[in-house]
Amino acid sequence: MADPGIVTQNLARSCNEALILSCLEAGPMHGYQIALEIERRGRGFFRFNYGTLYPILHKLEKDGLVKGVWSPGERRSADGATDARRKRKSYTLTGKGRRYAQEQRSSWRDFIANFLHVLDEAET
């Protein structure tokens, strides 16, 4: 697992992980839900390419920060008929992931404050 501190060489990775983990703090979600939630919370500013999202989720799962569970591939309609449905994997934070998400939030707040400090120095 990576250090929760923000390293400028890893900004994109750290940013993406923090966004994903913060969404999962609200509860289990499948990948598409995570992408939509990030877009909603970011008022359209953040958009995930699914080719980027799923490798990050797999890495977070490998690191023990999230746990993925496959849903059954079928569902019953109101009339009792079985509808074919694609299996989906829902992700949830582990205890380790919840702690890491909190550390990420703190690290990002420190990073942003210092980043703005550097920018604001140019105005004085």
C-alpha contacts under 8 A as a table, 3 or more apart, distances in Angstrom:
res1	aa1	res2	aa2	distance
1	M	63	D	5.62
3	D	6	I	7.90
4	P	100	Y	6.71
4	P	103	E	5.91
4	P	104	Q	5.30
4	P	107	S	6.73
5	G	103	E	7.85
5	G	104	Q	6.94
5	G	107	S	5.38
5	G	108	W	7.89
6	I	10	N	7.29
6	I	11	L	6.80
6	I	14	S	6.67
6	I	107	S	6.18
6	I	108	W	6.77
6	I	111	F	6.72
7	V	10	N	5.42
7	V	11	L	6.37
8	T	11	L	5.23
10	N	13	R	5.45
10	N	14	S	6.04
11	L	14	S	5.16
11	L	15	C	5.85
12	A	15	C	5.09
12	A	16	N	6.06
13	R	16	N	5.25
13	R	17	E	6.14
14	S	17	E	5.20
14	S	18	A	6.11
15	C	18	A	5.20
15	C	19	L	6.23
16	N	19	L	5.20
16	N	20	I	6.20
16	N	56	I	7.85
17	E	20	I	5.22
17	E	21	L	5.99
17	E	56	I	7.18
17	E	60	L	7.96
18	A	21	L	5.23
18	A	22	S	5.98
18	A	101	A	6.44
18	A	104	Q	6.03
18	A	105	R	7.02
19	L	22	S	5.31
19	L	23	C	6.45
19	L	38	I	6.72
20	I	23	C	5.33
20	I	24	L	6.44
20	I	34	I	6.70
20	I	38	I	7.41
21	L	24	L	5.07
21	L	25	E	6.37
21	L	93	L	7.33
21	L	97	G	7.42
21	L	98	R	7.74
21	L	101	A	5.69
22	S	25	E	5.21
22	S	26	A	7.47
22	S	101	A	6.37
23	C	26	A	5.82
23	C	27	G	7.61
23	C	34	I	6.47
23	C	37	E	6.84
23	C	38	I	6.97
24	L	27	G	5.19
24	L	28	P	5.96
24	L	29	M	6.68
24	L	34	I	7.59
24	L	91	Y	7.42
24	L	92	T	6.02
24	L	93	L	6.11
25	E	92	T	7.96
25	E	93	L	6.73
25	E	98	R	6.97
27	G	92	T	6.37
27	G	93	L	7.76
28	P	90	S	6.07
28	P	91	Y	5.32
28	P	92	T	4.49
28	P	93	L	7.55
29	M	33	Q	5.75
29	M	34	I	6.13
29	M	90	S	5.05
29	M	91	Y	5.41
29	M	92	T	6.82
30	H	33	Q	5.38
30	H	34	I	6.34
30	H	88	R	6.72
30	H	89	K	5.61
30	H	90	S	4.04
30	H	91	Y	5.78
31	G	34	I	5.08
31	G	35	A	6.34
31	G	53	L	7.33
31	G	54	Y	7.03
31	G	89	K	7.43
31	G	90	S	7.10
31	G	91	Y	7.61
32	Y	35	A	5.16
32	Y	36	L	6.27
33	Q	36	L	5.10
33	Q	37	E	6.00
34	I	37	E	5.07
34	I	38	I	6.13
35	A	38	I	5.27
35	A	39	E	6.26
35	A	47	R	6.98
35	A	48	F	5.79
35	A	53	L	7.68
36	L	39	E	5.08
36	L	40	R	6.06
37	E	40	R	4.95
37	E	41	R	5.98
38	I	41	R	5.21
38	I	42	G	5.90
38	I	46	F	6.48
38	I	47	R	7.17
39	E	42	G	5.15
39	E	43	R	5.97
39	E	44	G	4.81
39	E	45	F	6.67
39	E	46	F	5.32
39	E	47	R	5.55
39	E	48	F	7.88
40	R	43	R	5.08
40	R	44	G	6.14
41	R	44	G	7.70
42	G	45	F	5.22
42	G	46	F	5.64
43	R	46	F	7.62
44	G	47	R	6.72
48	F	52	T	6.78
48	F	53	L	6.23
49	N	52	T	5.31
49	N	53	L	6.29
50	Y	53	L	4.85
50	Y	54	Y	6.14
51	G	54	Y	6.22
51	G	55	P	7.05
52	T	55	P	5.87
52	T	56	I	6.55
53	L	56	I	5.32
53	L	57	L	6.28
54	Y	57	L	4.95
54	Y	58	H	6.11
55	P	58	H	5.04
55	P	59	K	6.16
56	I	59	K	5.05
56	I	60	L	6.13
57	L	60	L	5.05
57	L	61	E	6.09
57	L	66	V	7.70
58	H	61	E	5.00
58	H	62	K	6.09
59	K	62	K	4.95
59	K	63	D	6.11
60	L	63	D	5.04
60	L	64	G	6.33
60	L	65	L	5.27
60	L	66	V	5.74
61	E	64	G	5.12
61	E	65	L	5.73
61	E	66	V	4.73
61	E	67	K	5.60
61	E	68	G	6.94
62	K	65	L	7.64
63	D	66	V	7.81
64	G	67	K	7.03
64	G	94	T	7.00
64	G	96	K	6.98
64	G	97	G	7.04
65	L	93	L	6.07
65	L	94	T	5.45
65	L	95	G	7.55
65	L	96	K	5.58
65	L	97	G	3.76
65	L	98	R	7.48
65	L	100	Y	7.53
66	V	91	Y	6.21
66	V	92	T	5.41
66	V	93	L	4.42
66	V	94	T	5.25
66	V	97	G	5.98
67	K	91	Y	5.47
67	K	92	T	5.36
67	K	93	L	6.31
67	K	94	T	6.42
68	G	89	K	5.90
68	G	90	S	5.44
68	G	91	Y	4.39
68	G	92	T	6.57
69	V	89	K	5.27
69	V	90	S	5.34
69	V	91	Y	6.49
70	W	87	K	6.50
70	W	88	R	5.58
70	W	89	K	4.22
70	W	90	S	6.34
71	S	87	K	5.55
71	S	88	R	5.37
71	S	89	K	6.06
71	S	90	S	7.29
72	P	75	R	7.71
72	P	87	K	5.77
72	P	88	R	7.71
73	G	84	A	6.62
73	G	85	R	5.06
73	G	86	R	5.24
73	G	87	K	4.34
73	G	88	R	7.65
74	E	82	T	6.58
74	E	83	D	5.75
74	E	84	A	4.89
74	E	85	R	4.82
74	E	86	R	7.30
74	E	87	K	7.68
75	R	82	T	5.73
75	R	83	D	5.52
75	R	84	A	6.91
75	R	85	R	6.84
76	R	79	D	7.83
76	R	80	G	5.55
76	R	81	A	5.60
76	R	82	T	4.61
76	R	83	D	6.14
77	S	80	G	5.27
77	S	81	A	5.44
77	S	82	T	6.30
77	S	83	D	6.84
78	A	81	A	7.45
93	L	96	K	7.74
93	L	97	G	5.22
93	L	98	R	5.89
94	T	97	G	4.83
94	T	98	R	6.15
95	G	98	R	5.10
95	G	99	R	6.39
96	K	99	R	5.28
96	K	100	Y	6.15
97	G	100	Y	4.93
97	G	101	A	5.99
98	R	101	A	5.09
98	R	102	Q	6.41
99	R	102	Q	5.22
99	R	103	E	6.31
100	Y	103	E	4.98
100	Y	104	Q	6.05
101	A	104	Q	5.00
101	A	105	R	6.21
102	Q	105	R	5.12
102	Q	106	S	6.40
103	E	106	S	5.19
103	E	107	S	6.10
104	Q	107	S	4.99
104	Q	108	W	5.99
105	R	108	W	5.21
105	R	109	R	6.25
106	S	109	R	5.17
106	S	110	D	6.35
107	S	110	D	5.16
107	S	111	F	6.05
108	W	111	F	4.89
108	W	112	I	5.96
109	R	112	I	5.24
109	R	113	A	6.13
110	D	113	A	5.21
110	D	114	N	6.20
111	F	114	N	5.27
111	F	115	F	5.93
112	I	115	F	4.93
112	I	116	L	6.03
113	A	116	L	5.29
113	A	117	H	6.16
114	N	117	H	4.86
114	N	118	V	6.32
115	F	118	V	5.26
115	F	119	L	6.41
116	L	119	L	4.94
116	L	120	D	5.89
117	H	120	D	5.08
117	H	121	E	6.18
118	V	121	E	5.26
118	V	122	A	7.11
119	L	122	A	5.65
119	L	123	E	7.46
120	D	123	E	5.34
120	D	124	T	7.04
121	E	124	T	5.49
